[in-house]
Amino acid sequence: MNLSVKLALFLFASSVTLTTRAQDGQAVFERHCSACHGPGMNNAGTHQLTKTRGENMGVLEDRNNLVDVYVKTIVRQGLNAMPGFKPTQITDNELDALAAYLAD
Protein backbone atom coordinates (compact mmCIF):
# COMPACT_ATOMS: atom_id res chain seq x y z
CA MET A 1 0.00 0.00 0.00
CA ASN A 2 1.54 3.31 -0.99
CA LEU A 3 1.93 6.30 1.31
CA SER A 4 -0.89 8.39 -0.17
CA VAL A 5 -3.40 5.54 0.32
CA LYS A 6 -2.23 5.06 3.91
CA LEU A 7 -2.55 8.78 4.56
CA ALA A 8 -6.04 8.88 3.05
CA LEU A 9 -7.13 5.92 5.21
CA PHE A 10 -5.65 7.55 8.31
CA LEU A 11 -7.44 10.85 7.64
CA PHE A 12 -10.72 9.05 6.99
CA ALA A 13 -10.39 7.02 10.19
CA SER A 14 -9.54 10.17 12.14
CA SER A 15 -12.60 12.01 10.84
CA VAL A 16 -14.83 9.04 11.69
CA THR A 17 -13.38 8.97 15.21
CA LEU A 18 -13.98 12.72 15.67
CA THR A 19 -17.53 12.43 14.35
CA THR A 20 -18.24 9.47 16.62
CA ARG A 21 -16.72 11.27 19.61
CA ALA A 22 -18.89 14.36 18.94
CA GLN A 23 -21.97 12.16 18.67
CA ASP A 24 -21.01 10.38 21.89
CA GLY A 25 -20.47 13.73 23.62
CA GLN A 26 -23.81 15.01 22.41
CA ALA A 27 -25.50 11.86 23.72
CA VAL A 28 -23.83 12.32 27.13
CA PHE A 29 -24.95 15.96 27.17
CA GLU A 30 -28.53 15.01 26.32
CA ARG A 31 -28.59 12.28 28.97
CA HIS A 32 -26.90 14.10 31.86
CA CYS A 33 -26.79 17.86 31.19
CA SER A 34 -29.60 19.11 28.96
CA ALA A 35 -32.28 19.13 31.68
CA CYS A 36 -30.41 21.99 33.37
CA HIS A 37 -28.19 23.32 30.58
CA GLY A 38 -30.34 23.01 27.48
CA PRO A 39 -31.68 26.07 25.65
CA GLY A 40 -34.40 28.08 27.38
CA MET A 41 -34.57 30.14 30.51
CA ASN A 42 -36.70 27.44 32.16
CA ASN A 43 -33.53 25.37 32.55
CA ALA A 44 -31.87 26.24 35.87
CA GLY A 45 -28.26 26.03 34.67
CA THR A 46 -28.93 28.08 31.55
CA HIS A 47 -30.82 30.66 33.59
CA GLN A 48 -28.05 30.93 36.19
CA LEU A 49 -25.24 31.19 33.62
CA THR A 50 -27.14 33.83 31.65
CA LYS A 51 -27.76 35.81 34.83
CA THR A 52 -24.18 35.60 36.14
CA ARG A 53 -22.06 35.35 32.97
CA GLY A 54 -24.08 37.24 30.38
CA GLU A 55 -26.60 36.65 27.65
CA ASN A 56 -24.34 34.75 25.27
CA MET A 57 -23.00 32.46 27.98
CA GLY A 58 -26.12 30.64 29.14
CA VAL A 59 -26.47 27.84 26.61
CA LEU A 60 -23.40 25.63 26.90
CA GLU A 61 -23.78 24.13 23.43
CA ASP A 62 -23.70 27.60 21.88
CA ARG A 63 -20.56 28.78 23.65
CA ASN A 64 -17.21 28.93 21.90
CA ASN A 65 -15.02 29.69 24.91
CA LEU A 66 -15.13 26.37 26.76
CA VAL A 67 -11.98 24.27 27.04
CA ASP A 68 -11.99 20.57 27.81
CA VAL A 69 -10.06 20.83 31.10
CA TYR A 70 -12.57 23.36 32.46
CA VAL A 71 -15.56 21.23 31.43
CA LYS A 72 -14.04 18.13 33.06
CA THR A 73 -13.23 19.99 36.27
CA ILE A 74 -16.71 21.47 36.65
CA VAL A 75 -18.40 18.17 35.84
CA ARG A 76 -16.33 16.28 38.42
CA GLN A 77 -16.26 18.94 41.17
CA GLY A 78 -19.52 20.77 40.56
CA LEU A 79 -20.00 24.52 40.89
CA ASN A 80 -22.47 26.44 43.02
CA ALA A 81 -25.84 24.63 42.76
CA MET A 82 -24.52 22.12 40.20
CA PRO A 83 -23.43 18.87 41.82
CA GLY A 84 -20.28 17.06 40.78
CA PHE A 85 -20.66 13.81 38.89
CA LYS A 86 -18.72 10.74 40.04
CA PRO A 87 -17.05 8.36 37.57
CA THR A 88 -19.83 5.88 38.37
CA GLN A 89 -22.33 8.43 37.01
CA ILE A 90 -20.35 9.75 34.02
CA THR A 91 -17.40 7.56 33.09
CA ASP A 92 -14.01 9.05 32.19
CA ASN A 93 -14.60 8.08 28.54
CA GLU A 94 -18.01 9.74 28.56
CA LEU A 95 -16.50 12.83 30.20
CA ASP A 96 -13.79 12.98 27.55
CA ALA A 97 -16.45 12.85 24.83
CA LEU A 98 -18.60 15.46 26.59
CA ALA A 99 -15.65 17.82 27.05
CA ALA A 100 -14.65 17.42 23.39
CA TYR A 101 -18.23 18.09 22.31
CA LEU A 102 -18.62 21.27 24.37
CA ALA A 103 -15.10 22.56 23.68
CA ASP A 104 -15.45 21.98 19.94
PDB file as gemmi writes it, atoms N, CA and C in Angstrom:
CRYST1    1.000    1.000    1.000  90.00  90.00  90.00 P 1                      
ATOM      1  N   MET A   1       0.849  -1.166   0.000  1.00  0.00           N  
ATOM      2  CA  MET A   1       0.000   0.000   0.000  1.00  0.00           C  
ATOM      3  C   MET A   1       0.897   1.233   0.000  1.00  0.00           C  
ATOM      4  N   ASN A   2       0.653   2.154  -0.908  1.00  0.00           N  
ATOM      5  CA  ASN A   2       1.536   3.313  -0.990  1.00  0.00           C  
ATOM      6  C   ASN A   2       1.179   4.345   0.089  1.00  0.00           C  
ATOM      7  N   LEU A   3       2.053   5.310   0.245  1.00  0.00           N  
ATOM      8  CA  LEU A   3       1.932   6.300   1.306  1.00  0.00           C  
ATOM      9  C   LEU A   3       0.668   7.143   1.179  1.00  0.00           C  
ATOM     10  N   SER A   4       0.295   7.540  -0.015  1.00  0.00           N  
ATOM     11  CA  SER A   4      -0.890   8.385  -0.173  1.00  0.00           C  
ATOM     12  C   SER A   4      -2.166   7.635   0.208  1.00  0.00           C  
ATOM     13  N   VAL A   5      -2.233   6.341  -0.073  1.00  0.00           N  
ATOM     14  CA  VAL A   5      -3.396   5.539   0.315  1.00  0.00           C  
ATOM     15  C   VAL A   5      -3.439   5.405   1.831  1.00  0.00           C  
ATOM     16  N   LYS A   6      -2.290   5.168   2.446  1.00  0.00           N  
ATOM     17  CA  LYS A   6      -2.231   5.064   3.910  1.00  0.00           C  
ATOM     18  C   LYS A   6      -2.656   6.378   4.559  1.00  0.00           C  
ATOM     19  N   LEU A   7      -2.188   7.485   4.018  1.00  0.00           N  
ATOM     20  CA  LEU A   7      -2.548   8.784   4.558  1.00  0.00           C  
ATOM     21  C   LEU A   7      -4.043   9.029   4.412  1.00  0.00           C  
ATOM     22  N   ALA A   8      -4.607   8.703   3.269  1.00  0.00           N  
ATOM     23  CA  ALA A   8      -6.042   8.884   3.047  1.00  0.00           C  
ATOM     24  C   ALA A   8      -6.855   8.040   4.028  1.00  0.00           C  
ATOM     25  N   LEU A   9      -6.436   6.795   4.251  1.00  0.00           N  
ATOM     26  CA  LEU A   9      -7.125   5.923   5.210  1.00  0.00           C  
ATOM     27  C   LEU A   9      -7.024   6.469   6.622  1.00  0.00           C  
ATOM     28  N   PHE A  10      -5.855   6.978   6.987  1.00  0.00           N  
ATOM     29  CA  PHE A  10      -5.655   7.554   8.315  1.00  0.00           C  
ATOM     30  C   PHE A  10      -6.565   8.772   8.514  1.00  0.00           C  
ATOM     31  N   LEU A  11      -6.607   9.654   7.529  1.00  0.00           N  
ATOM     32  CA  LEU A  11      -7.441  10.847   7.643  1.00  0.00           C  
ATOM     33  C   LEU A  11      -8.919  10.485   7.718  1.00  0.00           C  
ATOM     34  N   PHE A  12      -9.330   9.498   6.942  1.00  0.00           N  
ATOM     35  CA  PHE A  12     -10.723   9.047   6.993  1.00  0.00           C  
ATOM     36  C   PHE A  12     -11.046   8.471   8.366  1.00  0.00           C  
ATOM     37  N   ALA A  13     -10.173   7.619   8.872  1.00  0.00           N  
ATOM     38  CA  ALA A  13     -10.392   7.017  10.190  1.00  0.00           C  
ATOM     39  C   ALA A  13     -10.424   8.088  11.272  1.00  0.00           C  
ATOM     40  N   SER A  14      -9.565   9.089  11.164  1.00  0.00           N  
ATOM     41  CA  SER A  14      -9.545  10.173  12.141  1.00  0.00           C  
ATOM     42  C   SER A  14     -10.843  10.960  12.113  1.00  0.00           C  
ATOM     43  N   SER A  15     -11.357  11.233  10.927  1.00  0.00           N  
ATOM     44  CA  SER A  15     -12.603  12.008  10.839  1.00  0.00           C  
ATOM     45  C   SER A  15     -13.774  11.197  11.375  1.00  0.00           C  
ATOM     46  N   VAL A  16     -13.781   9.892  11.143  1.00  0.00           N  
ATOM     47  CA  VAL A  16     -14.834   9.035  11.686  1.00  0.00           C  
ATOM     48  C   VAL A  16     -14.761   9.040  13.203  1.00  0.00           C  
ATOM     49  N   THR A  17     -13.555   8.956  13.754  1.00  0.00           N  
ATOM     50  CA  THR A  17     -13.380   8.973  15.206  1.00  0.00           C  
ATOM     51  C   THR A  17     -13.872  10.285  15.792  1.00  0.00           C  
ATOM     52  N   LEU A  18     -13.536  11.413  15.176  1.00  0.00           N  
ATOM     53  CA  LEU A  18     -13.978  12.717  15.674  1.00  0.00           C  
ATOM     54  C   LEU A  18     -15.494  12.845  15.592  1.00  0.00           C  
ATOM     55  N   THR A  19     -16.076  12.372  14.502  1.00  0.00           N  
ATOM     56  CA  THR A  19     -17.525  12.430  14.354  1.00  0.00           C  
ATOM     57  C   THR A  19     -18.198  11.571  15.408  1.00  0.00           C  
ATOM     58  N   THR A  20     -17.688  10.368  15.623  1.00  0.00           N  
ATOM     59  CA  THR A  20     -18.241   9.469  16.623  1.00  0.00           C  
ATOM     60  C   THR A  20     -18.105  10.077  18.008  1.00  0.00           C  
ATOM     61  N   ARG A  21     -16.949  10.667  18.306  1.00  0.00           N  
ATOM     62  CA  ARG A  21     -16.720  11.273  19.615  1.00  0.00           C  
ATOM     63  C   ARG A  21     -17.700  12.430  19.840  1.00  0.00           C  
ATOM     64  N   ALA A  22     -17.926  13.246  18.820  1.00  0.00           N  
ATOM     65  CA  ALA A  22     -18.886  14.356  18.944  1.00  0.00           C  
ATOM     66  C   ALA A  22     -20.296  13.815  19.185  1.00  0.00           C  
ATOM     67  N   GLN A  23     -20.644  12.762  18.471  1.00  0.00           N  
ATOM     68  CA  GLN A  23     -21.967  12.162  18.666  1.00  0.00           C  
ATOM     69  C   GLN A  23     -22.077  11.574  20.069  1.00  0.00           C  
ATOM     70  N   ASP A  24     -21.023  10.926  20.539  1.00  0.00           N  
ATOM     71  CA  ASP A  24     -21.011  10.378  21.895  1.00  0.00           C  
ATOM     72  C   ASP A  24     -21.151  11.500  22.919  1.00  0.00           C  
ATOM     73  N   GLY A  25     -20.412  12.591  22.706  1.00  0.00           N  
ATOM     74  CA  GLY A  25     -20.474  13.727  23.619  1.00  0.00           C  
ATOM     75  C   GLY A  25     -21.858  14.357  23.638  1.00  0.00           C  
ATOM     76  N   GLN A  26     -22.462  14.468  22.481  1.00  0.00           N  
ATOM     77  CA  GLN A  26     -23.811  15.011  22.412  1.00  0.00           C  
ATOM     78  C   GLN A  26     -24.792  14.104  23.159  1.00  0.00           C  
ATOM     79  N   ALA A  27     -24.627  12.806  23.018  1.00  0.00           N  
ATOM     80  CA  ALA A  27     -25.501  11.860  23.724  1.00  0.00           C  
ATOM     81  C   ALA A  27     -25.324  11.979  25.239  1.00  0.00           C  
ATOM     82  N   VAL A  28     -24.095  12.139  25.694  1.00  0.00           N  
ATOM     83  CA  VAL A  28     -23.831  12.324  27.133  1.00  0.00           C  
ATOM     84  C   VAL A  28     -24.498  13.621  27.598  1.00  0.00           C  
ATOM     85  N   PHE A  29     -24.339  14.690  26.817  1.00  0.00           N  
ATOM     86  CA  PHE A  29     -24.953  15.964  27.166  1.00  0.00           C  
ATOM     87  C   PHE A  29     -26.467  15.814  27.283  1.00  0.00           C  
ATOM     88  N   GLU A  30     -27.073  15.176  26.304  1.00  0.00           N  
ATOM     89  CA  GLU A  30     -28.529  15.012  26.315  1.00  0.00           C  
ATOM     90  C   GLU A  30     -28.980  14.199  27.528  1.00  0.00           C  
ATOM     91  N   ARG A  31     -28.214  13.175  27.875  1.00  0.00           N  
ATOM     92  CA  ARG A  31     -28.591  12.281  28.972  1.00  0.00           C  
ATOM     93  C   ARG A  31     -28.381  12.924  30.338  1.00  0.00           C  
ATOM     94  N   HIS A  32     -27.265  13.641  30.522  1.00  0.00           N  
ATOM     95  CA  HIS A  32     -26.904  14.103  31.864  1.00  0.00           C  
ATOM     96  C   HIS A  32     -26.990  15.615  32.073  1.00  0.00           C  
ATOM     97  N   CYS A  33     -26.973  16.408  31.022  1.00  0.00           N  
ATOM     98  CA  CYS A  33     -26.793  17.855  31.190  1.00  0.00           C  
ATOM     99  C   CYS A  33     -27.954  18.704  30.683  1.00  0.00           C  
ATOM    100  N   SER A  34     -28.637  18.242  29.652  1.00  0.00           N  
ATOM    101  CA  SER A  34     -29.601  19.110  28.962  1.00  0.00           C  
ATOM    102  C   SER A  34     -30.782  19.533  29.832  1.00  0.00           C  
ATOM    103  N   ALA A  35     -31.151  18.743  30.828  1.00  0.00           N  
ATOM    104  CA  ALA A  35     -32.281  19.130  31.682  1.00  0.00           C  
ATOM    105  C   ALA A  35     -32.018  20.452  32.391  1.00  0.00           C  
ATOM    106  N   CYS A  36     -30.773  20.724  32.724  1.00  0.00           N  
ATOM    107  CA  CYS A  36     -30.410  21.989  33.374  1.00  0.00           C  
ATOM    108  C   CYS A  36     -29.734  22.973  32.429  1.00  0.00           C  
ATOM    109  N   HIS A  37     -29.013  22.463  31.436  1.00  0.00           N  
ATOM    110  CA  HIS A  37     -28.185  23.322  30.583  1.00  0.00           C  
ATOM    111  C   HIS A  37     -28.637  23.399  29.131  1.00  0.00           C  
ATOM    112  N   GLY A  38     -29.814  22.893  28.831  1.00  0.00           N  
ATOM    113  CA  GLY A  38     -30.339  23.014  27.481  1.00  0.00           C  
ATOM    114  C   GLY A  38     -30.827  24.430  27.218  1.00  0.00           C  
ATOM    115  N   PRO A  39     -31.191  24.731  25.979  1.00  0.00           N  
ATOM    116  CA  PRO A  39     -31.678  26.071  25.653  1.00  0.00           C  
ATOM    117  C   PRO A  39     -32.979  26.392  26.401  1.00  0.00           C  
ATOM    118  N   GLY A  40     -33.167  27.643  26.723  1.00  0.00           N  
ATOM    119  CA  GLY A  40     -34.399  28.081  27.376  1.00  0.00           C  
ATOM    120  C   GLY A  40     -34.162  28.505  28.809  1.00  0.00           C  
ATOM    121  N   MET A  41     -34.757  29.606  29.171  1.00  0.00           N  
ATOM    122  CA  MET A  41     -34.566  30.145  30.510  1.00  0.00           C  
ATOM    123  C   MET A  41     -35.291  29.333  31.583  1.00  0.00           C  
ATOM    124  N   ASN A  42     -36.075  28.320  31.184  1.00  0.00           N  
ATOM    125  CA  ASN A  42     -36.703  27.436  32.161  1.00  0.00           C  
ATOM    126  C   ASN A  42     -35.718  26.412  32.702  1.00  0.00           C  
ATOM    127  N   ASN A  43     -34.553  26.306  32.087  1.00  0.00           N  
ATOM    128  CA  ASN A  43     -33.525  25.375  32.548  1.00  0.00           C  
ATOM    129  C   ASN A  43     -32.638  26.106  33.563  1.00  0.00           C  
ATOM    130  N   ALA A  44     -32.538  25.551  34.756  1.00  0.00           N  
ATOM    131  CA  ALA A  44     -31.870  26.237  35.869  1.00  0.00           C  
ATOM    132  C   ALA A  44     -30.427  26.628  35.564  1.00  0.00           C  
ATOM    133  N   GLY A  45     -29.662  25.732  34.967  1.00  0.00           N  
ATOM    134  CA  GLY A  45     -28.264  26.026  34.665  1.00  0.00           C  
ATOM    135  C   GLY A  45     -28.125  27.122  33.619  1.00  0.00           C  
ATOM    136  N   THR A  46     -28.953  27.057  32.591  1.00  0.00           N  
ATOM    137  CA  THR A  46     -28.935  28.079  31.549  1.00  0.00           C  
ATOM    138  C   THR A  46     -29.337  29.429  32.128  1.00  0.00           C  
ATOM    139  N   HIS A  47     -30.360  29.429  32.953  1.00  0.00           N  
ATOM    140  CA  HIS A  47     -30.818  30.665  33.592  1.00  0.00           C  
ATOM    141  C   HIS A  47     -29.706  31.272  34.458  1.00  0.00           C  
ATOM    142  N   GLN A  48     -29.097  30.444  35.289  1.00  0.00           N  
ATOM    143  CA  GLN A  48     -28.052  30.928  36.191  1.00  0.00           C  
ATOM    144  C   GLN A  48     -26.838  31.464  35.420  1.00  0.00           C  
ATOM    145  N   LEU A  49     -26.395  30.735  34.401  1.00  0.00           N  
ATOM    146  CA  LEU A  49     -25.239  31.188  33.618  1.00  0.00           C  
ATOM    147  C   LEU A  49     -25.552  32.479  32.857  1.00  0.00           C  
ATOM    148  N   THR A  50     -26.753  32.594  32.349  1.00  0.00           N  
ATOM    149  CA  THR A  50     -27.143  33.827  31.652  1.00  0.00           C  
ATOM    150  C   THR A  50     -27.141  35.001  32.626  1.00  0.00           C  
ATOM    151  N   LYS A  51     -27.666  34.765  33.809  1.00  0.00           N  
ATOM    152  CA  LYS A  51     -27.755  35.810  34.835  1.00  0.00           C  
ATOM    153  C   LYS A  51     -26.372  36.241  35.335  1.00  0.00           C  
ATOM    154  N   THR A  52     -25.478  35.282  35.535  1.00  0.00           N  
ATOM    155  CA  THR A  52     -24.177  35.605  36.137  1.00  0.00           C  
ATOM    156  C   THR A  52     -23.071  35.861  35.125  1.00  0.00           C  
ATOM    157  N   ARG A  53     -23.147  35.245  33.947  1.00  0.00           N  
ATOM    158  CA  ARG A  53     -22.056  35.351  32.970  1.00  0.00           C  
ATOM    159  C   ARG A  53     -22.397  36.211  31.764  1.00  0.00           C  
ATOM    160  N   GLY A  54     -23.686  36.423  31.527  1.00  0.00           N  
ATOM    161  CA  GLY A  54     -24.080  37.242  30.382  1.00  0.00           C  
ATOM    162  C   GLY A  54     -24.943  36.474  29.403  1.00  0.00           C  
ATOM    163  N   GLU A  55     -25.624  37.229  28.561  1.00  0.00           N  
ATOM    164  CA  GLU A  55     -26.599  36.648  27.653  1.00  0.00           C  
ATOM    165  C   GLU A  55     -26.088  35.582  26.722  1.00  0.00           C  
ATOM    166  N   ASN A  56     -24.886  35.714  26.228  1.00  0.00           N  
ATOM    167  CA  ASN A  56     -24.337  34.747  25.268  1.00  0.00           C  
ATOM    168  C   ASN A  56     -23.651  33.567  25.940  1.00  0.00           C  
ATOM    169  N   MET A  57     -23.723  33.501  27.250  1.00  0.00           N  
ATOM    170  CA  MET A  57     -23.001  32.458  27.976  1.00  0.00           C  
ATOM    171  C   MET A  57     -23.906  31.396  28.593  1.00  0.00           C  
ATOM    172  N   GLY A  58     -25.194  31.540  28.456  1.00  0.00           N  
ATOM    173  CA  GLY A  58     -26.115  30.644  29.139  1.00  0.00           C  
ATOM    174  C   GLY A  58     -26.211  29.243  28.556  1.00  0.00           C  
ATOM    175  N   VAL A  59     -26.287  29.149  27.246  1.00  0.00           N  
ATOM    176  CA  VAL A  59     -26.473  27.841  26.605  1.00  0.00           C  
ATOM    177  C   VAL A  59     -25.099  27.248  26.301  1.00  0.00           C  
ATOM    178  N   LEU A  60     -24.738  26.208  27.029  1.00  0.00           N  
ATOM    179  CA  LEU A  60     -23.397  25.630  26.902  1.00  0.00           C  
ATOM    180  C   LEU A  60     -23.073  25.197  25.483  1.00  0.00           C  
ATOM    181  N   GLU A  61     -24.027  24.617  24.787  1.00  0.00           N  
ATOM    182  CA  GLU A  61     -23.778  24.127  23.429  1.00  0.00           C  
ATOM    183  C   GLU A  61     -23.511  25.255  22.437  1.00  0.00           C  
ATOM    184  N   ASP A  62     -23.915  26.464  22.773  1.00  0.00           N  
ATOM    185  CA  ASP A  62     -23.704  27.604  21.881  1.00  0.00           C  
ATOM    186  C   ASP A  62     -22.413  28.365  22.182  1.00  0.00           C  
ATOM    187  N   ARG A  63     -21.765  28.038  23.265  1.00  0.00           N  
ATOM    188  CA  ARG A  63     -20.560  28.781  23.647  1.00  0.00           C  
ATOM    189  C   ARG A  63     -19.362  28.337  22.830  1.00  0.00           C  
ATOM    190  N   ASN A  64     -18.430  29.263  22.633  1.00  0.00           N  
ATOM    191  CA  ASN A  64     -17.211  28.933  21.902  1.00  0.00           C  
ATOM    192  C   ASN A  64     -15.962  29.218  22.735  1.00  0.00           C  
ATOM    193  N   ASN A  65     -16.149  29.370  24.040  1.00  0.00           N  
ATOM    194  CA  ASN A  65     -15.024  29.685  24.911  1.00  0.00           C  
ATOM    195  C   ASN A  65     -14.756  28.598  25.951  1.00  0.00           C  
ATOM    196  N   LEU A  66     -15.351  27.450  25.804  1.00  0.00           N  
ATOM    197  CA  LEU A  66     -15.126  26.367  26.763  1.00  0.00           C  
ATOM    198  C   LEU A  66     -13.925  25.525  26.339  1.00  0.00           C  
ATOM    199  N   VAL A  67     -13.113  25.167  27.303  1.00  0.00           N  
ATOM    200  CA  VAL A  67     -11.984  24.271  27.043  1.00  0.00           C  
ATOM    201  C   VAL A  67     -12.226  22.971  27.797  1.00  0.00           C  
ATOM    202  N   ASP A  68     -11.677  21.891  27.270  1.00  0.00           N  
ATOM    203  CA  ASP A  68     -11.994  20.569  27.811  1.00  0.00           C  
ATOM    204  C   ASP A  68     -11.610  20.418  29.278  1.00  0.00           C  
ATOM    205  N   VAL A  69     -10.498  20.966  29.698  1.00  0.00           N  
ATOM    206  CA  VAL A  69     -10.064  20.829  31.098  1.00  0.00           C  
ATOM    207  C   VAL A  69     -11.074  21.494  32.032  1.00  0.00           C  
ATOM    208  N   TYR A  70     -11.574  22.652  31.643  1.00  0.00           N  
ATOM    209  CA  TYR A  70     -12.566  23.363  32.456  1.00  0.00           C  
ATOM    210  C   TYR A  70     -13.853  22.535  32.560  1.00  0.00           C  
ATOM    211  N   VAL A  71     -14.330  22.035  31.437  1.00  0.00           N  
ATOM    212  CA  VAL A  71     -15.557  21.228  31.434  1.00  0.00           C  
ATOM    213  C   VAL A  71     -15.382  20.021  32.359  1.00  0.00           C  
ATOM    214  N   LYS A  72     -14.277  19.322  32.233  1.00  0.00           N  
ATOM    215  CA  LYS A  72     -14.037  18.132  33.057  1.00  0.00           C  
ATOM    216  C   LYS A  72     -13.988  18.480  34.538  1.00  0.00           C  
ATOM    217  N   THR A  73     -13.340  19.576  34.877  1.00  0.00           N  
ATOM    218  CA  THR A  73     -13.226  19.992  36.274  1.00  0.00           C  
ATOM    219  C   THR A  73     -14.597  20.318  36.859  1.00  0.00           C  
ATOM    220  N   ILE A  74     -15.385  21.096  36.143  1.00  0.00           N  
ATOM    221  CA  ILE A  74     -16.706  21.471  36.648  1.00  0.00           C  
ATOM    222  C   ILE A  74     -17.616  20.249  36.761  1.00  0.00           C  
ATOM    223  N   VAL A  75     -17.561  19.365  35.781  1.00  0.00           N  
ATOM    224  CA  VAL A  75     -18.403  18.169  35.843  1.00  0.00           C  
ATOM    225  C   VAL A  75     -18.023  17.302  37.042  1.00  0.00           C  
ATOM    226  N   ARG A  76     -16.755  17.125  37.294  1.00  0.00           N  
ATOM    227  CA  ARG A  76     -16.334  16.280  38.422  1.00  0.00           C  
ATOM    228  C   ARG A  76     -16.522  16.967  39.773  1.00  0.00           C  
ATOM    229  N   GLN A  77     -16.227  18.261  39.875  1.00  0.00           N  
ATOM    230  CA  GLN A  77     -16.261  18.944  41.169  1.00  0.00           C  
ATOM    231  C   GLN A  77     -17.577  19.661  41.447  1.00  0.00           C  
ATOM    232  N   GLY A  78     -18.319  19.988  40.388  1.00  0.00           N  
ATOM    233  CA  GLY A  78     -19.523  20.774  40.558  1.00  0.00           C  
ATOM    234  C   GLY A  78     -19.176  22.250  40.717  1.00  0.00           C  
ATOM    235  N   LEU A  79     -20.190  23.084  40.711  1.00  0.00           N  
ATOM    236  CA  LEU A  79     -20.002  24.520  40.889  1.00  0.00           C  
ATOM    237  C   LEU A  79     -21.322  25.117  41.339  1.00  0.00           C  
ATOM    238  N   ASN A  80     -21.273  25.833  42.444  1.00  0.00           N  
ATOM    239  CA  ASN A  80     -22.475  26.442  43.024  1.00  0.00           C  
ATOM    240  C   ASN A  80     -23.561  25.381  43.198  1.00  0.00           C  
ATOM    241  N   ALA A  81     -24.721  25.575  42.584  1.00  0.00           N  
ATOM    242  CA  ALA A  81     -25.837  24.631  42.764  1.00  0.00           C  
ATOM    243  C   ALA A  81     -25.658  23.335  41.974  1.00  0.00           C  
ATOM    244  N   MET A  82     -24.723  23.323  41.010  1.00  0.00           N  
ATOM    245  CA  MET A  82     -24.518  22.121  40.205  1.00  0.00           C  
ATOM    246  C   MET A  82     -23.684  21.103  40.983  1.00  0.00           C  
ATOM    247  N   PRO A  83     -24.212  19.901  41.128  1.00  0.00           N  
ATOM    248  CA  PRO A  83     -23.429  18.873  41.823  1.00  0.00           C  
ATOM    249  C   PRO A  83     -22.325  18.319  40.922  1.00  0.00           C  
ATOM    250  N   GLY A  84     -21.293  17.786  41.534  1.00  0.00           N  
ATOM    251  CA  GLY A  84     -20.283  17.064  40.779  1.00  0.00           C  
ATOM    252  C   GLY A  84     -20.798  15.684  40.413  1.00  0.00           C  
ATOM    253  N   PHE A  85     -20.272  15.148  39.332  1.00  0.00           N  
ATOM    254  CA  PHE A  85     -20.661  13.810  38.891  1.00  0.00           C  
ATOM    255  C   PHE A  85     -19.492  12.857  39.089  1.00  0.00           C  
ATOM    256  N   LYS A  86     -19.749  11.756  39.784  1.00  0.00           N  
ATOM    257  CA  LYS A  86     -18.720  10.740  40.035  1.00  0.00           C  
ATOM    258  C   LYS A  86     -18.493   9.900  38.787  1.00  0.00           C  
ATOM    259  N   PRO A  87     -17.317   9.238  38.714  1.00  0.00           N  
ATOM    260  CA  PRO A  87     -17.045   8.355  37.569  1.00  0.00           C  
ATOM    261  C   PRO A  87     -18.056   7.214  37.426  1.00  0.00           C  
ATOM    262  N   THR A  88     -18.781   6.905  38.482  1.00  0.00           N  
ATOM    263  CA  THR A  88     -19.827   5.884  38.371  1.00  0.00           C  
ATOM    264  C   THR A  88     -21.082   6.446  37.705  1.00  0.00           C  
ATOM    265  N   GLN A  89     -21.184   7.785  37.651  1.00  0.00           N  
ATOM    266  CA  GLN A  89     -22.333   8.426  37.010  1.00  0.00           C  
ATOM    267  C   GLN A  89     -22.024   8.812  35.559  1.00  0.00           C  
ATOM    268  N   ILE A  90     -20.861   9.413  35.347  1.00  0.00           N  
ATOM    269  CA  ILE A  90     -20.348   9.753  34.019  1.00  0.00           C  
ATOM    270  C   ILE A  90     -18.931   9.196  33.968  1.00  0.00           C  
ATOM    271  N   THR A  91     -18.719   8.194  33.144  1.00  0.00           N  
ATOM    272  CA  THR A  91     -17.402   7.561  33.094  1.00  0.00           C  
ATOM    273  C   THR A  91     -16.359   8.538  32.547  1.00  0.00           C  
ATOM    274  N   ASP A  92     -15.090   8.207  32.726  1.00  0.00           N  
ATOM    275  CA  ASP A  92     -14.013   9.051  32.188  1.00  0.00           C  
ATOM    276  C   ASP A  92     -14.108   9.149  30.667  1.00  0.00           C  
ATOM    277  N   ASN A  93     -14.448   8.050  30.001  1.00  0.00           N  
ATOM    278  CA  ASN A  93     -14.604   8.078  28.536  1.00  0.00           C  
ATOM    279  C   ASN A  93     -15.771   8.968  28.128  1.00  0.00           C  
ATOM    280  N   GLU A  94     -16.872   8.874  28.850  1.00  0.00           N  
ATOM    281  CA  GLU A  94     -18.010   9.739  28.563  1.00  0.00           C  
ATOM    282  C   GLU A  94     -17.655  11.206  28.812  1.00  0.00           C  
ATOM    283  N   LEU A  95     -16.908  11.457  29.884  1.00  0.00           N  
ATOM    284  CA  LEU A  95     -16.503  12.825  30.203  1.00  0.00           C  
ATOM    285  C   LEU A  95     -15.570  13.381  29.137  1.00  0.00           C  
ATOM    286  N   ASP A  96     -14.664  12.549  28.642  1.00  0.00           N  
ATOM    287  CA  ASP A  96     -13.789  12.980  27.548  1.00  0.00           C  
ATOM    288  C   ASP A  96     -14.613  13.374  26.324  1.00  0.00           C  
ATOM    289  N   ALA A  97     -15.605  12.561  25.994  1.00  0.00           N  
ATOM    290  CA  ALA A  97     -16.454  12.848  24.832  1.00  0.00           C  
ATOM    291  C   ALA A  97     -17.284  14.114  25.058  1.00  0.00           C  
ATOM    292  N   LEU A  98     -17.819  14.267  26.266  1.00  0.00           N  
ATOM    293  CA  LEU A  98     -18.603  15.462  26.589  1.00  0.00           C  
ATOM    294  C   LEU A  98     -17.754  16.718  26.490  1.00  0.00           C  
ATOM    295  N   ALA A  99     -16.552  16.661  27.072  1.00  0.00           N  
ATOM    296  CA  ALA A  99     -15.652  17.817  27.046  1.00  0.00           C  
ATOM    297  C   ALA A  99     -15.258  18.175  25.619  1.00  0.00           C  
ATOM    298  N   ALA A 100     -14.992  17.160  24.806  1.00  0.00           N  
ATOM    299  CA  ALA A 100     -14.649  17.416  23.392  1.00  0.00           C  
ATOM    300  C   ALA A 100     -15.839  18.029  22.666  1.00  0.00           C  
ATOM    301  N   TYR A 101     -17.028  17.563  22.951  1.00  0.00           N  
ATOM    302  CA  TYR A 101     -18.232  18.086  22.307  1.00  0.00           C  
ATOM    303  C   TYR A 101     -18.456  19.553  22.656  1.00  0.00           C  
ATOM    304  N   LEU A 102     -18.359  19.891  23.950  1.00  0.00           N  
ATOM    305  CA  LEU A 102     -18.619  21.269  24.372  1.00  0.00           C  
ATOM    306  C   LEU A 102     -17.482  22.212  24.027  1.00  0.00           C  
ATOM    307  N   ALA A 103     -16.259  21.696  23.975  1.00  0.00           N  
ATOM    308  CA  ALA A 103     -15.101  22.561  23.676  1.00  0.00           C  
ATOM    309  C   ALA A 103     -14.892  22.709  22.182  1.00  0.00           C  
ATOM    310  N   ASP A 104     -15.618  21.944  21.398  1.00  0.00           N  
ATOM    311  CA  ASP A 104     -15.451  21.985  19.940  1.00  0.00           C  
ATOM    312  C   ASP A 104     -15.939  23.283  19.343  1.00  0.00           C  
TER     313      ASP A 104                                                      
END                                                                             
